[in-house]
Structure formats: C-alpha cells, structure tokens
Amino acid sequence: MGKAIIGACAVILVAMVVAVAVGVTRSRSGRSEGELEASKKAVKTICQPTHYKEECEKSLAGSNTTDPKELIKAGLQAAIHEIEKVVNNSDTIQDAAKDQRSRYALDDCKELMGYSINDLKKSLNQLSSSGVSRLDVYIENLRIWMGGSITFQQTCLYGFENASTEAGEKMRKLLNTSQMLTSNGLNMVSIIPELIRDSQRFHL
C-alpha cells in the first residue's frame, strides 16, 4: 500500500513538473512549440517564391503569425525599415561625397528613398484594405507600387555611376538589404492568387 502511494505521488510530481515546464516555455515565448513550428512553416512557405530566401526568412522570423497577408505586410515593413536606415545613415556617405557629382547624387537619393517608401506604404494600405472588387486590379496595383519602389532604389545608385567610387560603393552596400527585401515583397505578392485558390487564410 505504501509503495502504491509513493508511486502515485511520483507520477503526480512528474506531471506537475512537466506542466510547469510547459507553462514556463509558453509564458516566455507567449506561444506553444506547436504554434512556433506552424509559424516557421508559414514563413518558409511565403518565402519560397522569393529570390533571397535567407533574407526573407530572417526578416519574418519574429512575425509570430501563420496568416499569409500579415507575413507579406511584415516583409514590406521590414523593407521600409531598411530604407529608413539608409536615409538615417546618409551622413556617413556625405563624408565620402567629396566631389560635386556625388553630393548631387546623394541629395537625389534622399528624395528617391522617400518615393520608394511611399510606394511601399501604398502597398501596405492596399493589403490592409477590404472589400476588393477585382483581384486583377488589386494585384496589378501592388506590382506597380512595389516595382516603383525597386526602381527608385536603383535610380539612386545610377546617380553615383560617374561620381566618387567610394560614395557610390557605400550607398550600394547600404541599399543592398532593402533592395533584396523589396524584391522579396514583389515575389510574395505574385503568389496571392495562388494562396486564394488554395483556400489558405488570405482574405481580401
């Protein structure tokens, strides 16, 4: 009888330890292991059509969602954040812009980065809107704005072609991540019709 009681107590104790451990894990991350795995799988799926998968998955690692639309929006927000970093670090390039052509190119870049961010914000607003009547128009608008954002970033770099090599190279490095993330966003948008056809959680 004593052994049975001790055995039962041991089982209860183990169950309590497991419950506490699970509770601690969930409380620290706010999510269970199953939810985290589902989120990772959703990120890999949405990043599959992108040209820069590693950068895509890294930018969405903290998204904590399986909703494709929210993941695409998070990708665009990451691109905006990177472009804003370029603008905020433009003083670094200013020191390297010793010739007049480089200074003109840098001034143009600041303006172009503003246009690039605006186009990405238009895309975010479109993704956040509801009551879309035509899918083809919806997708085409996203492609136009995101393609425009990429073009503005490329145009910024073209301005440095005949300018100081040092300044142009610094700008190229600063824009590298934002260009990859914007390109990824355009790739993700291209599979929206497929997501809808597959009846995944993508609601217009």
N, C-alpha and C positions, 0 to 999 in steps of 0.2 A: 504493500500500500504506500509506504514511504517513498519507494523508488518511483512509483507511478506519479506521485505528486511532484517529485523533483523533476521527472521527465516532462511533465506538463508545464511546469514553471519555466523550464529551459526553452521549450517551444515558444511559449508566450514571450519570453525575454528576447529571443531571436527575432520574432515577428515585430516586436516593438522597436528593436534596433534598426531593422530594415525600413520600417515605416518612417522613423526619424530621419534616416539617411536619405530616403526618397524625398521627404519633406524639405530637408536642407537643400538638396540639389534643385528642387523646384523653386524654392524661395530665393536662392541665389541667382538663378537664371530667369526666374519667372515662368519657365516653361519646362515640360517634361522632356525626357530623352526622345520619346516618340515624336513630339512636336518639333523638336530641334532637327531631327532626321528628316521630317517631312519638309521643313523649311529649306534644308540643304538640297534636297532633291528638287524642289521647285526652282531654286536658284540655278542649279545645273541645267534644268530643262529650258528656262528662259534665256540662259546664256549660250545654249547650244548653237544657235544660228549666227552668233557674233564672230567677228574676225579676231578679237582679242579676248579670248575666254578667261584667261587668268586674271586680267584686269577687271573683267565683268564680275566674276565670282567674288573677287576681293572687294569691289565697290558695294556689293549687295550682301556681304557676309553678316552684317548686323541688322538686316531688314526685319527679321522675325515675322515673316508672313509667307503664306503659300498662294496669295492672290496675285495672278499674273499682272493685272493692271497696276497694283501697288508696287510690284517689283520693277516694272518699267518706269514708273514715276520716280522710284528711288534711284534708278540708274540715271535719269535725266537730272535729278537734284545733285547727284554726285558730279556730273559733268559741269553743272553751273558752279558748284563749289570750286572745282579745279580752275575754271576760267577766272573766277573772282580772285583766286590765289595768284594767278598770273598778273592781274591788274594791280593787286596789292604789292607784288614784288617788282613792279616796273621800275622802281627806283634803283634796283640792282643793275638793271640794263642801262639806266641813264648814265651810270658811271662809265659804261663801255661804249656808249654812243658819243664818240669824240668828234665824228665828222657831222656836217650838217645833214647829209642824206640820212644818216642813222637816226638823228633826232627827229626828223620829219617822219621817218618810218615808225618810230616809237609813238609819236603823237597819233598817227593814223591807227596804230594798233589798239591804243586805248579806246578810240571811238569804235573800231570794228569789234572789239570784245564786248562792248555794250550792246551792239546789234546782235551779236552771237547769243548773248544771254537772253535778250528779249525774245528771240525766236524759240529758244528752249522753254522759256516761260509760257509762250503761246501754246506750245505743245503740251505743257503740264496742265494748262487751263482746259485744253481740249480733252485731255484724258480725264479730267475731273468733272467734265460736263455730263449731263444726262439728257435723255430724250432725243438721241440722234436719229434722224430720219433716213439717212443714206450712208451706208457703210463705206462706199467707194469715195465719197466726198470727205468723210471723216479721216480715212487712211491717207488720201492724197494731201490733205492739209498738213497732217503730221509729217509726211515725207518732204513737203515743200519747206516747212519751217526748220526741220532738222537738217535737211540738205543745205539750207541757207546758213545755218549756224556753222556747219563744217566749212562752207565756202568763205565765210567771214574770217575764220581762223587761218585758212590757207592764204587768203589775200593779205593778211597781216604779215605772214612770212615772206610773201613775194616782195613786199616793200623793202626788205633787207637784202635783196639779191645783189644790188650794186652798191651796198653800203658796207660799213665796217663788218668784217668777218666775225669778230669777237661778239659784237652786239647781236648779230643775226643768229649766231650759234647759241647764245644764251637764251634768246627768245624761243628758238626751236626746242630747246630742252624743256623750257617752262611749259610750252604748249603741247608737249608730247602726250602726257596723260589725258589732258582734256580732249585732244583730237581722237584718241582711242576710245574714250568713254562716249563721246558724241557719236562716233561711228557705230559703236555697240548699240546705242539707243536707237539709231536708224534701223539696224538689223533686227532688233527686238520688235519694233513697230511693224516690220514687214510680216511677222507671223501672227498678227492679231486675227486676221480672217481664219487662219488655221486653228487658233485657240478657240474661236467661237464655234467653228464647225465640229470640233472635237468635244463640244459641250463642257469645256473646262470653265472655271469660275472667272469669266470675263464678261461683265455686263456693261453694255453701252448705256 
